[in-house]
Amino acid sequence: MATRVFGELAQRAGQPAVLGELLAGVVLGRSLLGVLDPAHPIIAALSELGVLVLLFEIGLHTDLRSLLRVGRAATMVALVGVALPFALGYAVAHLLGLPPLAAIVCGAALTATSIGISARVLSDLGQLDRPEGQVMLGAAVLDDVMGLVILSVVGALAAGDGVSVGGVAMSAGAAIGFLVVALLVGGRIGPALVRVTDRFSSAEATALIALAFALLLAWLAGLARSAPILGAFAAGLVLHQAPQREAVEHRVAELGRFFVPIFFAAVGAAVDVRSVFTVRVAALGCALTVVAVIGKFAAGYAPWWFRGDKKLIGFAMIPRGEVGLIFAQMGLATAALSESLFSAVTLVVMVTTLIGPLLLGQLARRPAAAGAQSGIDELVAGLRPPD
């Protein structure tokens, strides 16, 4: 109920619903009202289901062929938009005295771009079909893929593999290898399974089989020492071309409207508001926010041959949203981040999620365009499905 109310208020203020859901968790968490414990086994289980559903939806919404259409510009934006924020975030955290693993998590949390939030804002402004919008979309897709691989690497390091070149290479190889195998093998099994199910069952049953396929790949990713969300994301990617994709996305989004806000609220509840006002956390949060904005904005200017509005691309890459929260939550769950450091990273995610749409709105004001809404629009941007 709280996420629904706060999400509605955020939308009325012109912000994505995810920001309101985060704030609902902060208010309900132990630092304020103390009625929501993110470590409670039931809340933790529901939250984990929520993040798996969310990443499955993002995968369903992602067309890998779009990367070929936008070409070199999107690739350059994505590479710079991952490498530069990571390097700057790590450097800032290291200079402020954080240990290597915590500094790596801080840098990694700055690498992803919220494809759901940025795509929805550009769509509302009538900019998504322009070359700049396509470059942003392709770069955000690559950001998600590289960010999830980085997440798997960081998760393996946090599990005790150690911070070394060999450990990073092995973890990255395992994550990339799993993703390649999942796309090749799952690309044959998943769509065929959905087609067979669709002949004999209802649309609801088809969506449940697709979700079960996503949970299976998430489980296999865990066995392969990769992040389970990488498996859920891969399942969405391989089912994107299935004819039943839109029906599956809509049905899974109906389930996600219950589970996904629990994830965001649990993340918000883990934030210690009191620690944000300490000198160390405030300094880290402000410094990371500055480099987070600079790194992504600079990435928009990386493809020097592109003649479009690079400022628009840079602003669109700023929001971290749901993927940045996943990084922060992983760092807390693996003890790579303390509660105070987690609060600082979450503060960065919340601020970038807030200012990204504001900057885009100032740069390209257009009346909201009506259009088809997908599952990720409903779960991340908080838009209602059409009547």
Secondary structure, DSSP 8 states (H G I E B T S, - for coil): -HHHHHHHHHHHTTS-HHHHHHHHHHHHSTTTT----TTSHHHHHHHHHHHHHHHHHHHHT--THHHHHHHHHHHHHHHHHHHHHHHHHHHHHHHTT--HHHHHHHHHHTT---HHHHHHHHHHTT-TTSHHHHHHHHHHHHHHHHHHHHHHHHHHIIIII-SSHHHHHHHHHHHHHHHHHHHHHHHHHHHHHHHHHHHHS-HHHHHHHHHHHHHHHHHHHHHTTS-HHHHHHHHHHHHTTSTTHHHHHHHHHHHHHHHHHHHHHHHHHT--HHHHTSHHHHHHHHHHHHHHHHHHHHHTT--TT--S-HHHHHHHT---HHHHHHHHHHHHHTTSS-HHHHHHHHHHHHHHHHHHHHHHHHHS----------HHIIIII------
